[in-house]
Amino acid sequence: MQASARRQEKEKARLLREMPTNFFSPKSAASRYTKGRPYFHPLVIERIRSFLSIKEALSLALDAGCGTGLSTSALKAIALRVVGVDASIEMIALAAHKERVEYCVARAEELPFREGEFDLITLSSAFHWLDRDKFLKEALKVLRSAGWLIVYDNFFQGRMAENEEFNEWYRDSYLRKYPPPVRAWPAFTEEDCERKGFRFLGKEQFQSSRSFSVEKLVDYLVTQSNVIAKVEYGEEAIEDVRSWLAESVNPLFGEMKLASFLFQGPIWYMEKQG
C-alpha cells in the first residue's frame, strides 16, 4: 500500500514538473492574491513558537515560496531578521517592505544562500507546487546544524457555518466548474525525513474561521489555483468569473452581511540532522 502511494505521489510530481507555468506568476494573479488571501499566518507562528519552545528570537529565518509576503512578515514574531524568496517577481513586487524583512526573487529549489545560513525555514501553502526532492536538498544545505524546517498549509473547507447549502454548492457547482489543477500533496513520515537528512519532530492540525462578505468571499475564491488556471490560460475572463461567483453565492448569504467559513491545515516539523 505504501509503495503504491509513493508511486502515485511520484507521478503527481512528474506531472507537476511538466506544467508550463507558475500559476501565481502573472501580475493579475499576484494582485488578486494580495487582496484576497486571509492573514492566518500569525496563528501558525505562535504554534511553531510553542512546539519548538522558542524562548528567544532566532537570528535569521527564511520563508520559501513567500508570495506577497504575508507568511514572511509573520515570522518577525520569532526571528530578528527574515528573508522571503519566491519565483514570481510579480508576487515579490507586491510584498510590503517592513523593517527586518528582505525579499529575493528565486526558486525554492535553487536557494541563493550560503550553507548553514538559516536557523529556520518555513514553507507556507507552496510545497505541493515544488519539486519535493530538490527543495528538501536545498533546505538541508542552507539550514544550520539542528535548524528547523516547517511546512504548513491552510485549506478552505468549503463550508459556511450558517448555511449547509453552501457546502453543496462548493462541492457540486464550484469544484465542477473550476476543478483543482494537478499538485503533489505534501506528506512526511519519519522514514521520508531520514532519507533526506531530517529528523521528523511531529505534525499537528490547526483550524481557523474567517468572516467574509459576498465580495470578500469572491476576492478569496479568485485567488485559488482552480480559478487562476482558467483565467490565466485564457479560458475565462476574470470579470465573468467574479460575476458568476457573486450571483451564485449571494442567495446563500440570505440577509447576512457576513458569514463564517472554516479553514484547516497541517503543520509538519522537521529538524536537520547532524
C-alpha positions as a LaTeX table, in Angstrom:
\begin{tabular}{lrrr}
\hline
Residue & $x$ (\AA) & $y$ (\AA) & $z$ (\AA) \\
\hline
Met1 & 0.00 & 0.00 & 0.00 \\
Gln2 & 2.79 & 2.44 & 0.93 \\
Ala3 & 4.71 & 1.60 & $-2.26$ \\
Ser4 & 1.59 & 2.26 & $-4.33$ \\
Ala5 & 1.01 & 5.60 & $-2.60$ \\
Arg6 & 4.62 & 6.60 & $-3.24$ \\
Arg7 & 4.25 & 5.75 & $-6.94$ \\
Gln8 & 1.16 & 7.92 & $-7.13$ \\
Glu9 & 2.97 & 10.81 & $-5.48$ \\
Lys10 & 5.91 & 10.43 & $-7.89$ \\
Glu11 & 3.53 & 10.51 & $-10.84$ \\
Lys12 & 1.86 & 13.65 & $-9.49$ \\
Ala13 & 5.27 & 15.23 & $-9.03$ \\
Arg14 & 6.20 & 14.34 & $-12.63$ \\
Leu15 & 3.03 & 15.94 & $-13.96$ \\
Leu16 & 3.69 & 18.97 & $-11.82$ \\
Arg17 & 7.21 & 19.38 & $-13.20$ \\
Glu18 & 5.84 & 19.29 & $-16.74$ \\
Met19 & 3.39 & 22.16 & $-16.14$ \\
Pro20 & 4.21 & 25.09 & $-18.44$ \\
Thr21 & 3.96 & 27.88 & $-15.90$ \\
Asn22 & 3.72 & 29.05 & $-12.31$ \\
Phe23 & 0.03 & 29.70 & $-11.66$ \\
Phe24 & 0.83 & 32.64 & $-9.40$ \\
Ser25 & 3.43 & 34.39 & $-11.55$ \\
Pro26 & 1.14 & 36.60 & $-13.69$ \\
Lys27 & 0.71 & 40.15 & $-12.39$ \\
Ser28 & $-3.09$ & 39.89 & $-12.38$ \\
Ala29 & $-2.99$ & 36.71 & $-10.26$ \\
Ala30 & $-0.50$ & 38.27 & $-7.85$ \\
Ser31 & $-2.71$ & 41.33 & $-7.45$ \\
Arg32 & $-5.75$ & 39.21 & $-6.63$ \\
Tyr33 & $-3.66$ & 37.16 & $-4.22$ \\
Thr34 & $-2.51$ & 40.10 & $-2.13$ \\
Lys35 & $-6.07$ & 41.44 & $-1.97$ \\
Gly36 & $-7.96$ & 38.25 & $-1.22$ \\
Arg37 & $-5.81$ & 35.90 & 0.86 \\
Pro38 & $-6.62$ & 35.71 & 4.59 \\
Tyr39 & $-3.83$ & 36.56 & 7.03 \\
Phe40 & $-3.85$ & 33.41 & 9.18 \\
His41 & $-0.07$ & 33.11 & 9.49 \\
Pro42 & 0.42 & 34.61 & 13.00 \\
Leu43 & $-1.69$ & 31.76 & 14.36 \\
Val44 & 0.73 & 29.23 & 12.88 \\
Ile45 & 3.81 & 31.15 & 14.01 \\
Glu46 & 2.58 & 31.03 & 17.60 \\
Arg47 & 2.09 & 27.27 & 17.28 \\
Ile48 & 5.63 & 26.99 & 15.95 \\
Arg49 & 6.94 & 29.01 & 18.88 \\
Ser50 & 5.15 & 26.72 & 21.31 \\
Phe51 & 6.03 & 23.41 & 19.61 \\
Leu52 & 9.74 & 24.25 & 19.31 \\
Ser53 & 9.88 & 26.01 & 22.71 \\
Ile54 & 11.44 & 29.12 & 21.19 \\
Lys55 & 12.27 & 31.43 & 24.10 \\
Glu56 & 14.46 & 33.99 & 22.33 \\
Ala57 & 14.21 & 35.38 & 18.82 \\
Leu58 & 16.12 & 33.42 & 16.18 \\
Ser59 & 18.90 & 35.22 & 14.32 \\
Leu60 & 17.79 & 34.55 & 10.75 \\
Ala61 & 14.75 & 32.82 & 9.23 \\
Leu62 & 13.87 & 32.04 & 5.62 \\
Asp63 & 10.36 & 31.97 & 4.18 \\
Ala64 & 10.46 & 29.98 & 0.93 \\
Gly65 & 7.68 & 30.44 & $-1.61$ \\
Cys66 & 6.74 & 33.63 & 0.20 \\
Gly67 & 4.27 & 35.02 & $-2.34$ \\
Thr68 & 3.31 & 38.58 & $-1.42$ \\
Gly69 & 4.97 & 38.33 & 2.00 \\
Leu70 & 2.10 & 37.55 & 4.35 \\
Ser71 & 3.88 & 34.49 & 5.73 \\
Thr72 & 7.19 & 36.36 & 5.73 \\
Ser73 & 6.03 & 39.26 & 7.87 \\
Ala74 & 4.52 & 36.90 & 10.42 \\
Leu75 & 7.96 & 35.34 & 11.02 \\
Lys76 & 9.17 & 38.59 & 12.60 \\
Ala77 & 7.46 & 37.41 & 15.80 \\
Ile78 & 10.17 & 34.75 & 16.29 \\
Ala79 & 13.15 & 35.97 & 14.23 \\
Leu80 & 15.33 & 39.08 & 14.30 \\
Arg81 & 15.78 & 39.02 & 10.52 \\
Val82 & 13.63 & 37.36 & 7.87 \\
Val83 & 14.26 & 36.69 & 4.19 \\
Gly84 & 11.42 & 35.85 & 1.82 \\
Val85 & 12.03 & 34.19 & $-1.55$ \\
Asp86 & 9.62 & 33.50 & $-4.37$ \\
Ala87 & 9.99 & 32.57 & $-8.03$ \\
Ser88 & 7.41 & 35.19 & $-9.08$ \\
Ile89 & 8.79 & 38.69 & $-9.49$ \\
Glu90 & 5.19 & 39.94 & $-9.63$ \\
Met91 & 4.46 & 38.46 & $-6.20$ \\
Ile92 & 7.62 & 39.93 & $-4.69$ \\
Ala93 & 6.80 & 43.34 & $-6.20$ \\
Leu94 & 3.57 & 43.44 & $-4.16$ \\
Ala95 & 5.17 & 42.42 & $-0.86$ \\
Ala96 & 5.04 & 45.14 & 1.80 \\
His97 & 8.50 & 46.38 & 2.77 \\
Lys98 & 8.90 & 46.17 & 6.53 \\
Glu99 & 11.74 & 46.56 & 8.97 \\
Arg100 & 13.87 & 43.41 & 9.44 \\
Val101 & 12.40 & 41.79 & 6.30 \\
Glu102 & 14.00 & 41.50 & 2.88 \\
Tyr103 & 12.97 & 39.73 & $-0.31$ \\
Cys104 & 14.70 & 37.88 & $-3.09$ \\
Val105 & 13.41 & 36.51 & $-6.39$ \\
Ala106 & 14.49 & 32.86 & $-6.51$ \\
Arg107 & 13.07 & 29.39 & $-6.87$ \\
Ala108 & 12.73 & 27.40 & $-3.66$ \\
Glu109 & 14.57 & 24.57 & $-5.44$ \\
Glu110 & 17.56 & 26.88 & $-6.13$ \\
Leu111 & 18.18 & 28.92 & $-3.00$ \\
Pro112 & 20.96 & 31.51 & $-3.49$ \\
Phe113 & 22.34 & 31.39 & 0.06 \\
Arg114 & 25.39 & 30.09 & 1.89 \\
Glu115 & 25.49 & 26.72 & 3.59 \\
Gly116 & 24.24 & 26.71 & 7.17 \\
Glu117 & 22.95 & 30.28 & 7.00 \\
Phe118 & 19.44 & 29.94 & 8.48 \\
Asp119 & 18.07 & 28.88 & 11.85 \\
Leu120 & 14.60 & 28.17 & 10.49 \\
Ile121 & 12.87 & 27.70 & 7.11 \\
Thr122 & 9.12 & 27.93 & 6.66 \\
Leu123 & 7.12 & 27.00 & 3.59 \\
Ser124 & 3.51 & 28.12 & 3.59 \\
Ser125 & 0.93 & 26.84 & 1.08 \\
Ala126 & 3.60 & 26.14 & $-1.53$ \\
Phe127 & 5.13 & 22.68 & $-1.04$ \\
His128 & 2.62 & 21.00 & $-3.36$ \\
Trp129 & 3.87 & 23.15 & $-6.27$ \\
Leu130 & 7.56 & 22.33 & $-5.81$ \\
Asp131 & 9.95 & 19.60 & $-6.85$ \\
Arg132 & 9.98 & 17.87 & $-3.47$ \\
Asp133 & 13.44 & 16.30 & $-3.64$ \\
Lys134 & 15.19 & 19.40 & $-4.98$ \\
Phe135 & 13.65 & 21.67 & $-2.38$ \\
Leu136 & 14.49 & 19.39 & 0.55 \\
Lys137 & 18.08 & 19.15 & $-0.69$ \\
Glu138 & 18.33 & 22.95 & $-0.83$ \\
Ala139 & 16.70 & 23.38 & 2.57 \\
Leu140 & 19.18 & 20.93 & 4.07 \\
Lys141 & 22.06 & 22.90 & 2.56 \\
Val142 & 21.13 & 26.37 & 3.84 \\
Leu143 & 19.99 & 25.31 & 7.32 \\
Arg144 & 22.45 & 25.31 & 10.19 \\
Ser145 & 23.03 & 22.10 & 12.11 \\
Ala146 & 19.86 & 21.23 & 14.06 \\
Gly147 & 18.00 & 24.00 & 12.19 \\
Trp148 & 14.27 & 23.57 & 11.63 \\
Leu149 & 12.15 & 23.14 & 8.52 \\
Ile150 & 8.44 & 23.85 & 8.98 \\
Val151 & 5.95 & 23.10 & 6.19 \\
Tyr152 & 2.36 & 24.23 & 6.65 \\
Asp153 & $-0.81$ & 24.90 & 4.71 \\
Asn154 & $-4.27$ & 26.39 & 5.15 \\
Phe155 & $-7.10$ & 24.74 & 3.24 \\
Phe156 & $-10.52$ & 26.22 & 2.60 \\
Gln157 & $-13.03$ & 23.62 & 3.76 \\
Gly158 & $-15.86$ & 24.81 & 1.53 \\
Arg159 & $-18.22$ & 25.16 & 4.47 \\
Met160 & $-20.34$ & 28.08 & 5.62 \\
Ala161 & $-21.21$ & 27.76 & 9.31 \\
Glu162 & $-24.60$ & 29.39 & 8.89 \\
Asn163 & $-25.85$ & 27.57 & 5.77 \\
Glu164 & $-25.14$ & 23.97 & 4.82 \\
Glu165 & $-26.37$ & 24.63 & 1.28 \\
Phe166 & $-23.10$ & 26.47 & 0.64 \\
Asn167 & $-21.23$ & 23.21 & 1.20 \\
Glu168 & $-23.26$ & 21.54 & $-1.56$ \\
Trp169 & $-22.74$ & 24.50 & $-3.90$ \\
Tyr170 & $-19.00$ & 24.46 & $-3.32$ \\
Arg171 & $-18.74$ & 20.73 & $-3.97$ \\
Asp172 & $-21.26$ & 20.30 & $-6.79$ \\
Ser173 & $-21.03$ & 23.62 & $-8.63$ \\
Tyr174 & $-17.80$ & 25.44 & $-7.88$ \\
Leu175 & $-15.40$ & 22.48 & $-7.91$ \\
Arg176 & $-17.02$ & 21.04 & $-11.02$ \\
Lys177 & $-16.72$ & 24.32 & $-12.86$ \\
Tyr178 & $-13.23$ & 25.02 & $-11.50$ \\
Pro179 & $-11.51$ & 21.71 & $-10.67$ \\
Pro180 & $-8.17$ & 21.84 & $-8.82$ \\
Pro181 & $-5.05$ & 21.59 & $-11.01$ \\
Val182 & $-2.69$ & 18.65 & $-10.53$ \\
Arg183 & $-0.45$ & 19.05 & $-7.50$ \\
Ala184 & 1.81 & 16.87 & $-5.36$ \\
Trp185 & 0.25 & 17.00 & $-1.88$ \\
Pro186 & 2.83 & 17.04 & 0.93 \\
Ala187 & 3.15 & 14.19 & 3.39 \\
Phe188 & 6.08 & 13.39 & 5.64 \\
Thr189 & 6.98 & 10.24 & 7.54 \\
Glu190 & 9.96 & 9.53 & 9.76 \\
Glu191 & 11.41 & 7.34 & 7.02 \\
Asp192 & 10.98 & 10.07 & 4.39 \\
Cys193 & 12.72 & 12.63 & 6.58 \\
Glu194 & 15.64 & 10.40 & 7.49 \\
Arg195 & 16.36 & 9.67 & 3.85 \\
Lys196 & 16.54 & 13.41 & 3.17 \\
Gly197 & 18.74 & 14.25 & 6.16 \\
Phe198 & 15.99 & 15.45 & 8.51 \\
Arg199 & 14.57 & 14.20 & 11.77 \\
Phe200 & 10.78 & 14.16 & 11.89 \\
Leu201 & 9.64 & 16.00 & 15.02 \\
Gly202 & 5.89 & 15.79 & 14.61 \\
Lys203 & 2.73 & 17.02 & 12.92 \\
Glu204 & $-0.33$ & 18.89 & 14.12 \\
Gln205 & $-3.54$ & 20.29 & 12.67 \\
Phe206 & $-4.90$ & 23.77 & 13.23 \\
Gln207 & $-8.21$ & 25.40 & 12.43 \\
Ser208 & $-9.32$ & 28.97 & 11.92 \\
Ser209 & $-12.53$ & 30.70 & 10.95 \\
Arg210 & $-12.86$ & 33.75 & 8.72 \\
Ser211 & $-15.83$ & 36.05 & 8.25 \\
Phe212 & $-16.46$ & 37.03 & 4.63 \\
Ser213 & $-18.98$ & 39.24 & 2.95 \\
Val214 & $-20.07$ & 38.17 & $-0.53$ \\
Glu215 & $-17.47$ & 40.49 & $-2.03$ \\
Lys216 & $-14.66$ & 39.29 & 0.24 \\
Leu217 & $-15.55$ & 35.65 & $-0.38$ \\
Val218 & $-15.32$ & 36.27 & $-4.13$ \\
Asp219 & $-12.00$ & 38.06 & $-3.57$ \\
Tyr220 & $-10.72$ & 34.95 & $-1.85$ \\
Leu221 & $-12.06$ & 32.37 & $-4.33$ \\
Val222 & $-10.44$ & 34.12 & $-7.30$ \\
Thr223 & $-7.03$ & 33.63 & $-5.61$ \\
Gln224 & $-7.39$ & 29.85 & $-5.77$ \\
Ser225 & $-5.39$ & 27.99 & $-8.39$ \\
Asn226 & $-8.69$ & 26.47 & $-9.59$ \\
Val227 & $-9.73$ & 29.88 & $-10.91$ \\
Ile228 & $-6.26$ & 31.10 & $-11.87$ \\
Ala229 & $-5.75$ & 28.07 & $-14.12$ \\
Lys230 & $-8.88$ & 29.03 & $-16.08$ \\
Val231 & $-8.30$ & 32.78 & $-16.18$ \\
Glu232 & $-4.57$ & 32.96 & $-16.88$ \\
Tyr233 & $-4.81$ & 30.38 & $-19.66$ \\
Gly234 & $-7.48$ & 32.50 & $-21.33$ \\
Glu235 & $-10.43$ & 30.16 & $-20.92$ \\
Glu236 & $-12.48$ & 32.69 & $-18.93$ \\
Ala237 & $-12.32$ & 36.40 & $-18.20$ \\
Ile238 & $-11.88$ & 37.31 & $-14.54$ \\
Glu239 & $-14.88$ & 39.66 & $-14.77$ \\
Asp240 & $-17.09$ & 36.75 & $-15.86$ \\
Val241 & $-15.75$ & 34.55 & $-13.06$ \\
Arg242 & $-16.41$ & 37.20 & $-10.43$ \\
Ser243 & $-19.91$ & 37.80 & $-11.78$ \\
Trp244 & $-20.78$ & 34.08 & $-11.73$ \\
Leu245 & $-19.41$ & 33.66 & $-8.22$ \\
Ala246 & $-21.26$ & 36.66 & $-6.82$ \\
Glu247 & $-24.56$ & 35.64 & $-8.41$ \\
Ser248 & $-24.14$ & 32.07 & $-7.16$ \\
Val249 & $-23.23$ & 32.74 & $-3.53$ \\
Asn250 & $-25.35$ & 35.84 & $-2.88$ \\
Pro251 & $-28.57$ & 33.83 & $-2.29$ \\
Leu252 & $-26.69$ & 31.58 & 0.14 \\
Phe253 & $-25.94$ & 34.59 & 2.36 \\
Gly254 & $-29.62$ & 35.48 & 2.61 \\
Glu255 & $-29.94$ & 38.54 & 4.85 \\
Met256 & $-26.45$ & 38.10 & 6.31 \\
Lys257 & $-23.81$ & 40.71 & 5.56 \\
Leu258 & $-21.08$ & 38.38 & 6.87 \\
Ala259 & $-20.81$ & 34.59 & 7.11 \\
Ser260 & $-18.21$ & 32.34 & 8.77 \\
Phe261 & $-16.01$ & 29.95 & 6.79 \\
Leu262 & $-13.72$ & 27.24 & 8.13 \\
Phe263 & $-10.07$ & 26.80 & 7.20 \\
Gln264 & $-7.89$ & 23.91 & 8.34 \\
Gly265 & $-4.33$ & 22.91 & 7.76 \\
Pro266 & $-1.39$ & 20.72 & 8.75 \\
Ile267 & 1.95 & 21.79 & 10.21 \\
Trp268 & 4.94 & 19.47 & 9.78 \\
Tyr269 & 8.01 & 19.93 & 11.98 \\
Met270 & 11.44 & 18.71 & 10.87 \\
Glu271 & 14.99 & 19.21 & 12.13 \\
Lys272 & 18.25 & 18.98 & 10.21 \\
Gln273 & 20.31 & 16.03 & 11.40 \\
Gly274 & 23.95 & 16.22 & 12.34 \\
\hline
\end{tabular}
